Structure formats: C-alpha cells, structure tokens
Amino acid sequence: MAFILNDRPDLAFETGCDGVHVGQQDAPYRQAREQVGPDAIVGVTCHDSRHLAMVAGEQGADYVAFGAFHPTTTKDAPTRAEPDILSWWSGLMEIPCVAIGGITLDNAPPLVAAGADFLAVSAGVWDHPEGPAAAVQAFDRLFAES
C-alpha cells in the first residue's frame, strides 16, 4: 500500500511519503517530480479533460485522476466527469487512472466497470455506517470481483 500526500510535493519528500498528488492549481508535474525524486509516485488531477490527461501522461505522470464524478464536500469540484473518460483512457493508455469525487460503495461499481484502476475515496470510507474498516474491505471486494 502506498501513502500519497495531496497537493504538497515538498512535504511528501520531507516526510518520506511514497508520492504526491498534484492538482492543476498546485505545483506543475515537473516541479513535483523534481521535489519528490525519480522513484516517488506523482499523480496529476485532470478533471474531465482528455487534453490534460494526455499532457500529464506524456510528461511522465504515474497516474492521472479524473473527476469529480459525483457531488463532493471534500473540495470544490470545478468539473463533472462522466465514466466514459475512464473507458477512453484505459483503452488508450497503460498509465493507471483514478476516479475521484463523491465516490461511495453505491456509486463506485460503474466507475470500476468503466476502467478506473483506483478510487480516491474520502467520505465513502469515513462516513460508512459500519465504520472505515468495513468500507475499505467492501471497496477491496469490489475490485477483486471486477
């Protein structure tokens, strides 16, 4: 399991994280890569943009993230992505893609079926009625069954 810090490549490096996730308003990919080093994971938010994803992939991102797929209270989501962007990406590229934004156990299956390699989940874990551990186990089962 990898520990990826959001938004701050400098802190990811200083604290020994496995990598960093940068948004379009954060450090650009190349700067993030310089800060965390060649062996760390660097992922890039691409919202609902195929162009941003292609640029991130060409620059060397270890994964691209699309979203928000559903309403979320974690961050302001400037765009709403549709599951077909996951299918497009996974059919074209080998670089993994992440679905993000308002993901719960109820709405995750279509995203996994569309090609999401990973899910970025916050409230879907922390607000799960049976607790975070039960949510993580259920998400694990979802991927194992797909």
Secondary structure, DSSP 8 states (H G I E B T S, - for coil): ---EEES-HHHHHHTT-SEEEE-TTSS-HHHHHHHH-TTSEEEEE-TT-HHHHHHHHHHT-SEEEEE--S--SSS--S----THHHHHHHHH-SS-EEEESS--TTTSHHHHHHT-SEEE-SHHHHT-TT-HHHHHHHHHHHHHH-
